[in-house]
């Protein structure tokens, strides 16, 4: 396999070497003439789109929507965006983020920088002045983890507390960039593995002479990896704040709404009313989301069996876990692990063992 980082390198390489297939990520330059001249099976994996060639890309709109949902679920009412203003994928994320907030009657303050600005040596001071001017507390969605890292450094530069004053959410879950600031950055988990899987399948089909769908395939993110930069609930109601903390702390256990109400010393009916009024969803929905986030982390980051993943994320049985996960996430737990896992898995880790069914009200 040859890796050509620029159009010039690619043009030089193909003079003496002809590929059987091409995976293309054209971020600059006009690649279309070369690709059409080579007439080889090709799949685009993001970048500038060439008509008539299959494309698999990140669903940037889904990333923006997920960012808004995640930050809204943590109770924030003030929002900002920091990212590139001259790159299409970044603008797609920003617009989706802003649109989702507008649907809730909320606004977003955006810092749309040129890519050259974000990579300049004085960007930390510029961003620090901007962040200092924002109303607090505020949640900021960054277009990717590098931008989030810059935000974290800027907050430290002017003495702003993260996450109490400024919560920060990035994209890609790059462990080096997320960890290279204090506190570590929460991040939307990307879909690179799944994009590679689908792109390889499309390329293989073309090499075999099969017809493929030319409709661009947009791959959704896996979820959010919560770290310290968003580990807070910006809710003024003490009962709701306590309930959210309790649900997060016990997300890996079988949990009922009554358990939460009892822990925060409030009636179930009152807790339901407060959740609906403040968060626009029920305590039961919140518990389900918490269980699913634990399950996703286990499937992505460990090789535990499906039954262990079910029980360790609060589900009463493997079969119930599989049914609820597929209904809510759109794919089965096994397929989710195959598409997103960062850990090599064994046959045993993908098996659902028989287990006694423990009925609960949450998962009847």
Secondary structure, DSSP 8 states (H G I E B T S, - for coil): -----SHHHHHHHTTT---SEEEEEE-SS--HHHHHHHT-EEEEEEES--TTS-BEEE-HHHHHHHHHHHHHHTT---EEEEEESS-HHHHHHHHHHHHHHHTTT--EEEEEE-HHHHTSTTHHHHHHHHHHHS-SSEEEEESSHHHHHHHHHHHHHTT--TTTTEEEEEES--HHHHHSSSS--EEEE--HHHHHHHHHHHHHHHHTT-----S-EEE---EEE--GGG-------HHHHHHHHHHHHTTTS---HHHHHHHHT--HHHHHHHHHHHHSS-HHHHHHHHHHHHHHHHHHH----HHHHHHHTT-S-HHHHHHHHHHHHSS-HHHHHHHH-SS---TGGG----------STT-
